[in-house]
Structure formats: C-alpha cells, structure tokens
Amino acid sequence: MSDKGVLCSYCGRKRCFLGDLSQAPDFCPSIHREEQIARSKEKLAKEDNKATSQNVAKTWKDYGKLTRVEETVLFARLQGYKKLGVAFCVGLSEEAEKFANYLLNEGFEIATVCCMCGALSSDEVDLPEEDKIFPGHRQPLCNPIGQAEILDHEGVDLSILLGLCVGDDTLFIKHSKAPVTVLAVKDRVLAHNPLAALYTSKHIYTRINTRKPKLK
C-alpha cells in the first residue's frame, strides 16, 4: 500500500474512532498530516464552529432512530435557525412540496427555489450543438448559482439541497453565502440511492469495477 497519500478508505482498523492511534497505518492522516489536523482543531475552537459541532454531537443521542429528514429539522432547531431554504431539482417537485409542508408544520419559515429558475437554456453556456441531447433544439439548463443567490437574498439561515445534479450542487455550494446541507441527491437509475451501485457491485450485471486495485 502506498504511503504517499491519505487513504483512510483502506484502513482496516479505524481505531481513531476509539481515540487509539497506536496501530495507525502509514497513510493515516492523524499521524502524517499533523499540520492540517492542528489547523483544523484551531478552526474548530472558534465559537461558531464549536457551537455547530456541539449541536451535531447532540443529534447522536437519536442516532439510528431519526430519518435524515427528521435529523435535518433537529439540527436546524438546535442551531436556532428560523428560516430554511430548499434548492430542489424540477424532477423532485413532489418531494420538495412534501418537505416544504413538513418544514412549515414544524414551525419554520421557508423559501424554496427550483433549478429551472430563470428559464435558462444550454445556449447560456455556449454548449455545442453536438453535445445536446437533441441537436438543433432548446435544452434546459439548471441554474444553481441563481438558486444560491435567491435563497441568500431571501435571508435563509440554512440552505438544503434536494436532488440537484452532480456538479450543480458543486456550483450551489461554491456560491452560497448561507451554510449548506444536503437532504438527498439525484440518481434516476437507482431511485435516488446512489450507494446501491456499490452495494450491488458484486452482481454479474454491474457496470462498475470495485475490485481493489494494485496500488504502487
């Protein structure tokens, strides 16, 4: 196994969970990235980060009992957030409405914005015709930057992502001034459960190779 990088995914023990680093492998960041760990601790000690981390730790009391939908509300409440924003994919409009109802029923103010806000097309980013699904026709374009701008303008305390496309979520997080969490991600093939691709990777019909490679 290479010792040139951080590869926690290949650690068989993960005894850091217990605070024990005595058997840490060569690629353990707790041992070999001391400068970054120290800097992260300094940032964690800042009051806003410390308070958020405490509230996350408080949710562990109900670990395995609450769904992520419920955990999101619990976290928001512990943080003292009053107004929540939901940035959702047009394809998950029904889910967005149900989630919005739930947030309202829990006493939050909300603002919700669809990925199609602004009615953009792929021509906005000069997408070549040959890269369109149907060359010569209008192709809708998601507007995650617009979603972030709008929710920030609405004064939300927390933005919640619901089913944004891969990459669109990247743009949203990059441009959002409000803190961001993810309720769910989009995976049309696997009923929005992308981990199913990994869980079923040993089956004969899988298209992905999850066998351990030989690392130099």
Secondary structure, DSSP 8 states (H G I E B T S, - for coil): --SSS--GGG-S--GGGGT--TT--TT-HHHH-HHHHHHHHHHHTSHHHHHHHHHHHHHGGGTTTS-HHHHHHHHHHHHT--EEEEEE-GGGHHHHHHHHHHHHHTT-EEEEEETTTT--BGGGGT--GGGSSSTTS--B---HHHHHHHHHHTT-SEEEEES--TTHHHHHHHH-SS-EEEEE---TTTTT-TTHHHHTTTSTT--S--S-----
